Amino acid sequence: MSDYDVIVVGGGHNGLTCAASLAKQGLRTLVLERNRRLGGGCTTDDTIMPGYKHDLYGSSHVWIHVNPDFTPLEAELSERFGLRYVWADDHITGHPSHDGPGIVVYRDIDKTCASIAHYSERDARRYREIYDNFVDIRDGFVTSMFSPPSPPGAMASVLETTDEGLELLRDFSMSPHDFTMENFEHPVVQTFILGWATAPGIRPDQEGRGELIYIMIPAIHVFGESIPEGGSVELPNALARMVKAYGGEVLTEAPVAQFLTTNGSVDGVRLADGREFTASKAVVNGLNPKLAFPHMFDDGALDRQFLRRVENYNVGEFTIVRAHFALHEPPRYANDELSQTPFQRIYGSVDSIERQWVDIQTGVAPQDPFLWVACWTLKDPTRAPEGKHTLIMDTFVPVELASGESWDDAGEAYIWDVQLPKLAEYAPNMTEANIVASHITTGPSIERDNPCLVNGSTTGGAMKLYQSGYFRPFPGYSQYRGPLGKLYLTGPYCHPGGAISGAGTITANVILEDLGLREPDFF
């Protein structure tokens, strides 16, 4: 007799969302996590000193509120298991500029358009047009994001039948740079739009990503933005409590060393300490493919074609250098509207965005980088002692430096000599005198903390067209079923990719359908 119905390997938020969904349906579920913390890329720790809670990786919770299968989970997580989301009711993101007041994205579309109109009335109108267009694509977007992906020609076969559809197909096929320059006229607005579109790690010249702009603009206003009170880890913590309440178990500091196979099916796992657990119905892999395959399987268990696809999997073409600061006071920007906004994206110009990606490609540490900055204590004061604040600041850098220097050695100086002075250009109080304590992380240290974040990449794998949608993670495996019987896949390496989206619900639905416990609603 098996120990469990389902075993989920990896206690990231996707694995836990999958486990919670299955446990609620009466399946006895075990979640195994190697770290002492739950959450994977959605986790929090007092990395600097007690009382200062820092999200180590993912922070902003947007896409999870788009997920229709997470909505009922969220209600129960809030009512019974201690999850409390703090919403951005007004200011969502700030975009400081040396030219004028900068742009603030508010939950309110009218206020956002007014902020853009300071620079260009035409650009404000185009922004609103994209927002208004969402009513026509919303249902299709939600379905495609939270269902097993359709073949690449499915959307085109529908859109190509009308003139309006052909125009959308053309826009969707454009690169973020080309779409931005064609649709917006003012340099500050162009920088704002292009910076936003490339923020998920999309290159500005990457064709086929124009569709992102049709999604990101309206989604932030329609669905909003939130953070869990107490840190991102409160989402996986609440999910773990739900799993246990429905009869499952969640074990931390329990690294899996081996998937156990019999006659072409996965029957369980062996931990590094020798303990074995078996599952009668499913084993779900939430680990990065580079970590799990083939290293955690017996020789010969996986066929050569599958292993070749794993070998070719692109884990990501950049890494990050991130600072966690404990502060005396939050950043003070020239525009008070920006100072009230916890989350900032700081880009100098369209040219600086393009130069940064050239630097990444050539192995050079960018000297004029964009900055991703979050002072979450502005809306969640529980994350720091009274009167104090936390700040996260990072940017994209090459995985390897052409100079041969390691980021372990170069990271500290890059923060203090490049990133912090860049932030101080926009927030003059952000000097070393405002910093109580700091903790710097780079690609190597991130991977040591969580080996699934290979090279310090937090996206689960490059978001290239050849590795997205129907091709994610590999051709033939986009439907969340693995290469062996009873083996299923979840995590950021699966569609829809790296984001806090609760996409483990998709894997759970596939398992439930295969077990005859759910009627299919996608094909």
C-alpha positions as CSV (number, residue, x, y, z in Angstrom):
1,M,0.0,0.0,0.0
2,S,1.3,3.4,-0.9
3,D,2.0,6.1,1.7
4,Y,0.2,8.9,-0.2
5,D,-2.0,9.4,-3.2
6,V,0.2,12.3,-4.5
7,I,3.7,13.5,-3.8
8,V,4.8,17.0,-4.8
9,V,8.5,17.6,-5.0
10,G,9.3,21.2,-4.3
11,G,7.5,23.5,-1.9
12,G,7.4,26.5,-4.1
13,H,4.1,28.4,-4.4
14,N,3.2,26.5,-7.6
15,G,3.8,23.1,-5.9
16,L,1.9,24.1,-2.9
17,T,-1.0,25.5,-4.9
18,C,-1.1,22.2,-6.8
19,A,-1.0,20.3,-3.5
20,A,-3.7,22.4,-1.9
21,S,-6.0,21.9,-4.9
22,L,-5.5,18.2,-4.8
23,A,-5.9,17.9,-1.0
24,K,-9.2,19.7,-1.2
25,Q,-10.4,17.0,-3.5
26,G,-9.7,14.3,-0.9
27,L,-6.3,13.1,-2.2
28,R,-3.7,12.5,0.5
29,T,-0.8,14.7,-0.5
30,L,2.8,15.1,0.6
31,V,4.9,18.1,-0.2
32,L,8.7,17.9,0.1
33,E,10.9,21.0,0.3
34,R,14.7,21.0,0.7
35,N,14.9,24.4,2.3
36,R,13.9,25.4,5.8
37,R,11.7,28.1,4.2
38,L,8.7,27.3,2.0
39,G,7.9,29.2,-1.2
40,G,10.9,28.7,-3.6
41,G,11.0,31.9,-5.5
42,C,8.1,33.3,-3.4
43,T,9.7,33.5,0.0
44,T,10.7,35.9,2.7
45,D,13.4,36.0,5.3
46,D,15.0,38.4,7.8
47,T,18.3,38.3,5.8
48,I,19.7,41.5,7.4
49,M,18.6,41.5,11.1
50,P,15.6,40.4,13.1
51,G,12.5,42.4,12.4
52,Y,13.3,43.4,8.8
53,K,11.4,41.0,6.5
54,H,12.7,40.9,2.9
55,D,11.2,39.1,-0.1
56,L,14.2,37.3,-1.4
57,Y,12.8,36.9,-5.0
58,G,9.2,37.4,-6.2
59,S,7.3,40.3,-4.5
60,S,4.5,41.8,-6.4
61,H,1.3,39.6,-6.6
62,V,-0.6,40.5,-9.7
63,W,-1.1,37.5,-12.0
64,I,-2.3,35.2,-9.2
65,H,-5.5,37.3,-9.0
66,V,-6.1,36.7,-12.7
67,N,-6.1,32.9,-12.1
68,P,-9.8,31.8,-11.9
69,D,-9.0,28.6,-10.1
70,F,-7.0,30.4,-7.4
71,T,-10.0,32.7,-6.6
72,P,-11.9,30.1,-4.4
73,L,-8.6,29.0,-2.8
74,E,-7.8,32.6,-1.9
75,A,-11.1,33.1,-0.2
76,E,-10.5,30.1,2.0
77,L,-6.8,31.0,2.6
78,S,-8.0,34.4,3.9
79,E,-10.9,33.1,6.0
80,R,-9.2,30.1,7.6
81,F,-5.4,30.0,7.0
82,G,-4.1,33.5,7.8
83,L,-3.4,35.0,4.4
84,R,-4.0,38.7,4.2
85,Y,-3.4,40.6,1.0
86,V,-2.6,44.3,1.2
87,W,-3.8,46.0,-2.0
88,A,-2.5,49.0,-3.9
89,D,-5.7,51.0,-3.9
90,D,-4.1,54.0,-5.6
91,H,-0.4,54.2,-6.4
92,I,0.9,50.9,-8.1
93,T,4.2,51.7,-9.8
94,G,6.3,54.8,-10.2
95,H,8.5,55.7,-13.1
96,P,10.9,58.5,-12.1
97,S,12.4,60.7,-14.8
98,H,15.0,63.5,-14.9
99,D,12.6,65.2,-17.3
100,G,9.6,66.4,-15.4
101,P,7.5,64.7,-12.7
102,G,7.8,61.1,-14.0
103,I,4.8,58.8,-14.5
104,V,2.8,57.0,-11.9
105,V,0.6,54.0,-12.7
106,Y,-2.4,54.1,-10.5
107,R,-5.2,51.6,-10.1
108,D,-7.4,54.2,-11.7
109,I,-7.0,54.4,-15.4
110,D,-8.0,58.1,-15.6
111,K,-5.3,59.2,-13.1
112,T,-2.8,57.1,-15.0
113,C,-3.7,58.7,-18.3
114,A,-3.4,62.2,-16.7
115,S,0.1,61.3,-15.5
116,I,1.0,60.3,-19.1
117,A,-0.7,63.3,-20.6
118,H,1.7,65.6,-18.8
119,Y,4.1,64.5,-21.5
120,S,1.8,63.7,-24.4
121,E,-2.0,63.8,-24.8
122,R,-1.6,61.5,-27.8
123,D,0.3,58.9,-25.8
124,A,-2.4,59.1,-23.1
125,R,-5.1,58.4,-25.7
126,R,-3.1,55.4,-27.1
127,Y,-2.6,54.0,-23.6
128,R,-6.4,54.2,-23.0
129,E,-7.1,52.6,-26.3
130,I,-5.0,49.6,-25.3
131,Y,-6.8,49.5,-22.0
132,D,-10.3,49.7,-23.7
133,N,-9.3,46.9,-26.1
134,F,-9.0,44.5,-23.2
135,V,-12.7,43.9,-23.1
136,D,-12.4,42.0,-26.4
137,I,-9.5,39.8,-25.4
138,R,-9.9,39.4,-21.7
139,D,-11.6,36.0,-21.7
140,G,-9.2,34.5,-24.2
141,F,-6.2,35.9,-22.3
142,V,-7.4,34.4,-19.0
143,T,-8.2,31.0,-20.5
144,S,-4.9,30.8,-22.4
145,M,-2.8,31.8,-19.4
146,F,-4.4,29.3,-17.0
147,S,-5.0,26.3,-19.2
148,P,-2.6,23.9,-20.9
149,P,-1.3,25.9,-23.9
150,S,-2.8,25.5,-27.4
151,P,-0.8,24.8,-30.5
152,P,0.9,27.9,-31.8
153,G,-1.4,28.3,-34.8
154,A,-4.6,28.3,-32.8
155,M,-4.8,32.0,-32.0
156,A,-3.6,33.0,-35.5
157,S,-6.2,30.8,-37.2
158,V,-8.9,32.8,-35.4
159,L,-7.5,36.3,-35.7
160,E,-6.5,36.0,-39.4
161,T,-10.1,35.9,-40.5
162,T,-10.8,39.7,-39.9
163,D,-9.0,42.9,-40.7
164,E,-9.0,43.8,-37.0
165,G,-7.6,40.4,-36.1
166,L,-4.8,40.8,-38.7
167,E,-3.9,44.2,-37.2
168,L,-3.7,42.5,-33.7
169,L,-1.5,39.7,-35.2
170,R,0.8,42.2,-36.6
171,D,1.1,44.1,-33.3
172,F,1.6,40.8,-31.4
173,S,4.4,39.9,-33.7
174,M,6.4,43.0,-33.1
175,S,9.2,43.4,-30.6
176,P,8.6,45.6,-27.5
177,H,10.9,48.2,-29.0
178,D,9.2,48.4,-32.4
179,F,5.7,48.4,-30.8
180,T,6.7,51.2,-28.4
181,M,8.3,53.4,-31.0
182,E,5.4,53.0,-33.4
183,N,2.6,53.7,-30.9
184,F,4.1,56.3,-28.5
185,E,5.8,59.6,-29.3
186,H,7.3,61.2,-26.2
187,P,10.7,59.9,-25.1
188,V,9.7,59.7,-21.4
189,V,6.5,57.7,-22.3
190,Q,8.5,55.5,-24.7
191,T,11.0,54.8,-21.9
192,F,8.2,54.0,-19.5
193,I,6.4,51.6,-21.9
194,L,9.6,49.8,-23.1
195,G,11.0,49.5,-19.6
196,W,7.7,48.0,-18.4
197,A,7.5,45.6,-21.4
198,T,11.1,44.3,-20.8
199,A,10.8,44.0,-17.0
200,P,10.0,40.3,-17.2
201,G,13.3,39.7,-18.8
202,I,12.2,40.2,-22.4
203,R,14.8,41.7,-24.7
204,P,13.7,45.0,-26.4
205,D,14.4,43.5,-29.8
206,Q,12.7,40.2,-29.2
207,E,10.1,39.7,-31.9
208,G,6.7,38.2,-31.1
209,R,6.3,39.9,-27.7
210,G,4.2,42.9,-28.7
211,E,1.2,41.1,-27.3
212,L,2.6,41.7,-23.8
213,I,1.8,45.3,-24.0
214,Y,-1.9,44.5,-24.8
215,I,-1.9,42.5,-21.5
216,M,0.3,44.3,-19.0
217,I,-1.4,47.7,-19.5
218,P,-5.0,46.7,-18.9
219,A,-4.3,43.9,-16.4
220,I,-2.7,46.1,-13.8
221,H,-5.8,48.3,-13.8
222,V,-8.4,45.5,-14.0
223,F,-6.9,43.0,-11.6
224,G,-4.8,45.3,-9.4
225,E,-1.6,44.6,-7.4
226,S,-1.0,43.3,-3.9
227,I,1.5,41.9,-1.5
228,P,0.8,39.5,1.4
229,E,1.0,41.1,4.8
230,G,4.2,39.9,6.4
231,G,6.0,39.0,3.2
232,S,5.5,36.9,0.1
233,V,6.2,33.7,2.1
234,E,2.8,34.1,3.8
235,L,1.2,32.8,0.6
236,P,3.0,29.4,0.7
237,N,2.8,29.3,4.5
238,A,-1.0,29.6,4.2
239,L,-1.1,27.0,1.4
240,A,0.8,24.6,3.6
241,R,-1.7,25.1,6.4
242,M,-4.5,24.3,4.0
243,V,-2.7,21.1,2.8
244,K,-2.4,19.9,6.4
245,A,-6.0,20.8,7.2
246,Y,-7.2,18.6,4.4
247,G,-5.1,15.6,5.6
248,G,-1.8,16.2,3.8
249,E,1.7,16.7,5.0
250,V,4.4,19.3,4.3
251,L,8.0,18.5,5.2
252,T,10.8,21.1,5.0
253,E,14.5,20.4,5.1
254,A,13.6,17.2,3.2
255,P,15.7,17.2,-0.1
256,V,14.7,14.6,-2.7
257,A,17.6,12.6,-4.1
258,Q,15.9,10.1,-6.3
259,F,12.6,9.5,-8.1
260,L,11.6,5.9,-7.8
261,T,10.5,4.2,-11.0
262,T,9.0,0.8,-11.9
263,N,8.1,-0.3,-15.4
264,G,8.1,3.2,-16.9
265,S,6.1,4.8,-14.1
266,V,7.2,7.0,-11.1
267,D,6.0,5.4,-7.9
268,G,7.7,7.6,-5.2
269,V,10.9,9.3,-4.1
270,R,13.9,8.7,-1.9
271,L,15.2,11.6,0.3
272,A,18.9,12.4,0.8
273,D,18.7,10.9,4.2
274,G,17.4,7.6,2.8
275,R,13.8,7.8,3.7
276,E,11.4,6.6,1.0
277,F,7.8,7.7,0.3
278,T,5.5,6.2,-2.3
279,A,2.5,7.6,-4.2
280,S,-0.3,5.6,-5.8
281,K,-1.7,8.2,-8.2
282,A,0.9,10.9,-9.1
283,V,4.3,12.4,-8.4
284,V,4.6,16.0,-9.3
285,N,8.1,17.5,-10.1
286,G,8.3,21.2,-9.2
287,L,12.1,21.3,-9.6
288,N,14.0,23.0,-12.4
289,P,14.5,20.5,-15.3
290,K,18.2,21.0,-15.1
291,L,18.2,19.8,-11.5
292,A,15.8,16.9,-11.8
293,F,16.6,15.4,-15.2
294,P,18.5,13.0,-15.5
295,H,20.3,13.4,-12.1
296,M,17.4,12.2,-10.0
297,F,16.5,9.2,-12.2
298,D,18.0,5.8,-12.7
299,D,20.2,5.4,-15.8
300,G,18.1,4.5,-18.8
301,A,14.8,5.6,-17.2
302,L,14.5,8.6,-19.5
303,D,14.9,8.4,-23.3
304,R,17.6,10.2,-25.2
305,Q,15.3,12.6,-27.1
306,F,13.8,13.8,-23.8
307,L,17.3,14.2,-22.2
308,R,18.4,16.1,-25.3
309,R,15.6,18.6,-24.8
310,V,16.6,19.0,-21.2
311,E,20.1,19.7,-22.3
312,N,19.0,22.3,-24.7
313,Y,16.7,24.0,-22.1
314,N,17.6,27.7,-21.8
315,V,17.6,28.5,-18.1
316,G,18.0,32.2,-18.7
317,E,20.4,34.7,-20.3
318,F,20.9,37.1,-17.4
319,T,21.1,37.1,-13.7
320,I,20.6,39.8,-11.0
321,V,22.5,41.8,-8.4
322,R,20.1,42.6,-5.6
323,A,20.5,44.7,-2.4
324,H,18.3,44.2,0.6
325,F,18.5,47.4,2.8
326,A,17.2,48.2,6.2
327,L,16.5,52.0,6.1
328,H,15.9,54.8,8.5
329,E,13.4,56.4,6.1
330,P,11.9,55.5,2.7
331,P,13.2,57.0,-0.5
332,R,12.2,60.6,-1.1
333,Y,11.7,61.4,-4.8
334,A,11.3,64.8,-6.3
335,N,7.7,64.2,-7.0
336,D,5.7,63.4,-3.9
337,E,3.4,61.1,-5.9
338,L,6.4,58.9,-6.6
339,S,7.4,59.0,-2.9
340,Q,4.0,57.6,-2.0
341,T,4.5,54.7,-4.5
342,P,6.2,51.7,-2.9
343,F,7.3,50.1,-6.2
344,Q,9.5,51.9,-8.8
345,R,10.9,51.0,-12.2
346,I,13.7,53.5,-13.0
347,Y,14.9,53.6,-16.6
348,G,17.0,56.4,-18.0
349,S,16.0,56.3,-21.7
350,V,15.2,53.9,-24.6
351,D,18.9,54.0,-25.5
352,S,20.0,53.0,-22.0
353,I,17.6,50.1,-22.0
354,E,19.0,48.9,-25.3
355,R,22.6,49.4,-24.1
356,Q,22.0,47.4,-21.0
357,W,21.0,44.4,-23.0
358,V,24.0,44.7,-25.3
359,D,26.2,44.8,-22.1
360,I,24.5,41.6,-20.9
361,Q,25.1,39.9,-24.2
362,T,28.8,40.9,-24.2
363,G,29.5,40.1,-20.5
364,V,29.9,43.7,-19.3
365,A,28.5,45.0,-16.0
366,P,26.0,47.7,-17.1
367,Q,27.1,51.2,-15.9
368,D,23.8,52.8,-16.6
369,P,21.4,50.1,-15.5
370,F,17.6,50.2,-14.9
371,L,16.6,49.8,-11.3
372,W,13.8,47.7,-9.8
373,V,13.1,49.2,-6.4
374,A,10.5,48.2,-3.8
375,C,9.9,49.8,-0.4
376,W,7.0,47.6,0.6
377,T,7.0,48.9,4.2
378,L,5.1,52.0,2.8
379,K,2.0,49.8,2.6
380,D,3.0,46.9,4.9
381,P,4.6,48.4,8.1
382,T,4.7,44.9,9.6
383,R,7.9,44.2,7.6
384,A,10.1,46.4,9.7
385,P,10.4,47.8,13.3
386,E,8.2,50.8,13.9
387,G,9.5,53.9,12.1
388,K,12.0,51.9,10.0
389,H,11.7,50.6,6.4
390,T,13.0,47.9,4.0
391,L,14.1,48.4,0.5
392,I,14.9,45.9,-2.3
393,M,16.9,47.1,-5.3
394,D,18.2,45.1,-8.3
395,T,18.9,45.0,-11.9
396,F,19.8,42.6,-14.7
397,V,23.5,41.7,-15.4
398,P,25.3,39.1,-17.4
399,V,25.5,35.6,-16.0
400,E,29.3,35.6,-16.5
401,L,31.6,38.7,-16.7
402,A,33.9,38.8,-19.7
403,S,36.6,40.0,-17.4
404,G,36.6,36.6,-15.7
405,E,35.7,38.1,-12.3
406,S,33.0,36.3,-10.2
407,W,29.8,38.1,-9.1
408,D,30.7,36.8,-5.7
409,D,33.6,39.2,-5.7
410,A,32.1,42.0,-7.9
411,G,28.6,42.2,-6.4
412,E,29.2,44.4,-3.4
413,A,31.1,47.1,-5.3
414,Y,28.4,47.0,-8.1
415,I,25.7,47.9,-5.6
416,W,27.7,50.7,-3.8
417,D,29.4,52.2,-6.8
418,V,26.8,51.8,-9.6
419,Q,23.3,51.0,-8.4
420,L,23.0,53.1,-5.2
421,P,24.4,56.2,-6.8
422,K,21.9,55.7,-9.7
423,L,19.0,55.5,-7.2
424,A,20.3,58.6,-5.4
425,E,20.0,60.6,-8.7
426,Y,16.2,60.2,-8.3
427,A,15.9,59.9,-4.5
428,P,18.6,62.1,-3.0
429,N,18.2,60.8,0.5
430,M,19.3,57.3,-0.6
431,T,22.8,57.6,0.6
432,E,24.8,55.3,2.9
433,A,23.7,57.5,5.8
434,N,20.1,56.3,5.4
435,I,21.1,52.6,5.4
436,V,20.9,50.8,8.7
437,A,22.2,47.5,7.3
438,S,22.5,45.6,4.0
439,H,22.7,42.2,2.4
440,I,23.8,41.7,-1.2
441,T,22.9,38.7,-3.3
442,T,24.1,37.8,-6.8
443,G,23.6,34.9,-9.2
444,P,26.0,32.5,-7.4
445,S,24.6,33.2,-3.9
446,I,21.0,32.9,-5.2
447,E,21.7,29.5,-6.7
448,R,23.4,28.3,-3.5
449,D,20.3,29.4,-1.6
450,N,17.9,27.7,-4.1
451,P,19.5,25.4,-6.6
452,C,16.4,25.5,-8.8
453,L,17.2,29.2,-9.5
454,V,20.0,28.2,-11.9
455,N,22.5,31.0,-12.4
456,G,20.4,33.1,-10.2
457,S,17.6,33.3,-12.8
458,T,14.2,33.7,-11.1
459,T,12.1,33.3,-14.3
460,G,12.3,29.5,-14.4
461,G,13.8,29.7,-17.9
462,A,14.3,32.2,-20.7
463,M,11.0,33.5,-22.1
464,K,11.9,33.0,-25.7
465,L,9.2,32.1,-28.3
466,Y,10.8,28.7,-28.8
467,Q,10.4,28.1,-25.1
468,S,7.0,29.6,-24.4
469,G,3.4,28.4,-24.5
470,Y,3.1,25.1,-26.4
471,F,6.9,24.7,-26.3
472,R,7.4,25.2,-22.6
473,P,9.3,23.5,-21.1
474,F,9.9,21.3,-24.2
475,P,7.9,20.3,-27.3
476,G,5.6,17.5,-26.4
477,Y,5.6,18.3,-22.7
478,S,3.6,21.5,-22.4
479,Q,0.5,19.7,-21.1
480,Y,2.0,19.2,-17.6
481,R,2.5,15.5,-18.0
482,G,6.1,14.2,-17.7
483,P,8.1,11.7,-19.7
484,L,7.1,8.7,-17.4
485,G,3.8,7.4,-16.2
486,K,2.2,9.1,-13.2
487,L,4.9,11.9,-13.4
488,Y,3.5,15.5,-13.7
489,L,5.2,18.9,-14.0
490,T,4.6,22.2,-12.3
491,G,6.6,25.3,-11.6
492,P,7.9,28.4,-13.5
493,Y,9.6,26.2,-16.1
494,C,6.0,25.3,-17.3
495,H,3.5,27.7,-19.0
496,P,2.8,30.5,-18.2
497,G,6.4,30.9,-16.9
498,G,8.0,32.8,-14.0
499,A,5.5,34.8,-12.1
500,I,3.5,34.6,-8.9
501,S,0.5,33.2,-10.6
502,G,-0.6,30.1,-8.6
503,A,-0.2,28.1,-11.9
504,G,0.0,24.9,-9.9
505,T,-3.8,24.9,-10.3
506,I,-3.3,23.9,-13.9
507,T,-1.3,20.8,-13.1
508,A,-3.8,19.9,-10.4
509,N,-6.6,20.1,-12.9
510,V,-4.8,17.9,-15.3
511,I,-4.2,15.3,-12.6
512,L,-7.8,15.4,-11.5
513,E,-9.0,14.9,-15.1
514,D,-6.6,12.0,-15.6
515,L,-8.0,10.4,-12.4
516,G,-11.6,11.0,-13.6
517,L,-12.3,13.4,-10.8
518,R,-12.8,16.5,-13.0
519,E,-14.5,17.1,-16.3
520,P,-12.2,18.5,-18.9
521,D,-12.8,22.1,-19.9
522,F,-9.8,22.5,-22.3
523,F,-8.2,20.3,-24.9
